Each structure stands twice: as C-alpha cells, then as structure tokens.
C-alpha cells in the first residue's frame, strides 16, 4: 500500500497560508462525507501498482538485490514522466496509456491508472504502461522487483521531504513497522466508485471490508521482510500495516451503521500526524496525541497559533491509512503486490464481486464468518481452513460473474491455487508455513 508520495506535492503544499477556517465540527464532518464519498452510478474501476526497485543490469540473476536507486537516477530514467517529488520542474506527464508515476519513500515506484469502465480495458492499458515503464527504467539499469516485501535489504528512506520525515519520526516512536511499510513494502490497489446513493455506498463499503480478510489470505505472498521482528507470516506487508499505527489504520467499521458519518467522525478523532509549515527544511510536527477535532475546537490554539482550514483537513485525510479508504472513490488497499502480470487477478476479482447488488450481497454473506480476521489472514493466509474456504468461494463467485473469458480463466486458476493452499508464485515468496499448509490439506 502506498503512503501517498503524491500528497506531498499536492496543490496547496507549497503555499501554506491556511484557507478559510472550518466553522464547526459539524461542518468538517459534512465536508469529509461530501469529498470522500462522492455519489454517482458506480461504473469506473482503476488500479495502482507498486514495485520495489533496484539498480542492477538486466543481466543480473533473478533474486539478486541491488541497491535502491537514488531519486536522481529515477528522475533521469523517467524523464518527462518523473513526478515532481523527485524532479520539481518536471512536467510530470502521464505515460502513453494514461497512467501516472509516483515514487514512494524507499524508492518504490508506482503506476496509478486512469479510470476505465471495465477491468479488461484497464488491464490492457495499464499493462501497456507497465511495459513502457520497464523500458524507461532499463535505460538507467533500474529494475522492478517482483515482491510485496523486501526480503534482503534493510529499510532505508531515499526521499527526504517534510512529510516523510514527519511520518518516520511518528512511526519510529511506535515501533519498527512504520519504516518497514514506508521503505520495504509494495501493494496492488484497486479503486472503484463509491455508489449511486447512500444505500449502495453502504453495501459496497460493507462488502469490501467483509471480504477483505479472505482476499488478504488469497493473495498473500510476502513471507519474508528484512528488519521485521521474528514471526512466521503469510503477508509481512499486511502485518506491517496492521502494526504501524492502529489509530490511523484500523477504524472501528463494525460499529458504524452508516460509513459516511462513521468515517467522518473517526477521521476527526485520529491524532494529527503532522502540521505543515512553510519552508523546504521545516519540520512538520504536531502536539503528541492531539487530534484534528481538538485542533478544530480550539484546544491547540496555544500550541499551533491558528485554527485549521479546509486545506489542513484535506491534508489530514491523506495521513489516514485504513484497509479501504474513501477518497471520492473507494481505494482497496489491503492486497499484496502480485507477481508478474498476476496483478490483473485482484482487479478482475473486485470488478466481478461488485458487478451487481445480488452479487455484492452474496459475496458479503460468503465472507461474513471470517469478517474482521485481518491479523489471522496476514499471519496464516490460506493455511487457515476458514479463510481458505471463504477465499475459494469468493473467487469462484468472481469467476461465475467475470466479464471476459480471460478473466474467468485466470480466476479459475486462482480458485485451484487457493483450494490447494498455494501462495502466488512470486520470486520472493518462498513456501511459507509448510507444515501448516500440509496439515490443512
């Protein structure tokens, strides 16, 4: 999952004069509901693909671990497509098929697709941009690494922005997982429209959270993460996300009857990660444990000298990392980066499972017995019989509602893999929990 390098270069970050102050907490909650859950017919789907990177020649053996590329090397390779976070004067052009490039703190590279009306078109266009990206990177002997967690290199931040300095400082005060997430993990994300009305938004939101643990188990392929505390986990990437800061990664969604109002209240009660300040060398800090709601109420007047504006709230929302994040549309952020072209399978899975109200209802019912079992899914993956059974049923349901023969074929292959309790065939994903998997069979 990304930690949002694009947010550090968003409009308003350079000019930090606050916008008009928010008049009340009620106004802030209404604003969050409006911008995070935009309603309209759910027709679009997109994806974000993230990879670890290394400087190494094309002839280097598979499994080699070269050094992280410096931002200057990435900027030289990407040319006019480089994001402004590493090349401030870059035009930051989209790639030929419409995807945009961002770079994460540890040198991970990410492609964010344009939105499309069907997953097949999305996969074709995004796949073309992946190939184009490879040619750009190869010009400077930079390679994408197939893996959701770095098994060989210690976490090291190569981007030095106030945002990432603040993140590292806050997360380091909690434990080792923040830096690991920032620098040594990669995800496959799928984005979908929130829904046409409040009822549909609630159904899609509930479904995406309910099916989450089963899909984490189905696509877990990061058993090794250098620098992580000892432990045998199917998804070290998801382990890192669950542990880095529970206040901003684990909202109490099971307590919400309405996701819009529930998320809006929760967002204001999450502690501030940082408060932006002018100047490239400024340290972005915030009073320890203070929430955005407290800033809004005036409790931080003495510490910060001003009340927050809408720009401050917009920025605060980028520092929240729940498994499904509303940003106008819904970002599904809980899946490991998949090997090779297999990133298409989660895209087809989500498209199929949200294809119609009755399918959403059936998927929710299938996954309800394992809902909320995020930690078990990250730790045990398909070795857990309940999670494996739910994963198989969900993927079979997705296969039955796939739009194209290609999608149905790959989903059928994934059903067989999950039924056999096999992890995705990833270069860095060695067989994990061997004894448990054999016992599960």
Buried (B, 14 or more C-beta within 10 A) or exposed (E): BBBBBBBBBEEBBEEBEBEEBBEEBEBBBBBBBEBBBBBEEBEBBBBBBBBBBBBBEEEBEEEEBBBBBEBEBBBBBBEEBBBBBBBEEBEBEBBEBBBBBBBBBBBBBBBBBBBBEBBBEBBEBBBBBBEBBBEBBBEBBBBBBBBBBBBBBEBBBBBEBBBBBBBBBBBEEEBBBBBBBBBBBBBBBBBBBBBBEBEBBBBBBBBBBBBBBBBBBBBBBBBBBBBBEEEEBBBBBBBBBBBBBEBBBBBEBEEBEEBBBBBBBBBBEBBBBBBBEEEEEEEBBBBEEBBBBBBBBEBBEEEBEEBBBBBBBBBBBBBBBBBBBBBBBBBBBBBBBBBEEBBBBBBBBBBBBBBEEEBBEBBBEBBEEBBBBBBBBBBBBBBBEBBBBBBBBBBBBBBEBBBEEBBBEBBBBBBEBBBEBEBBEBBBBEEBBEEBBEEBE
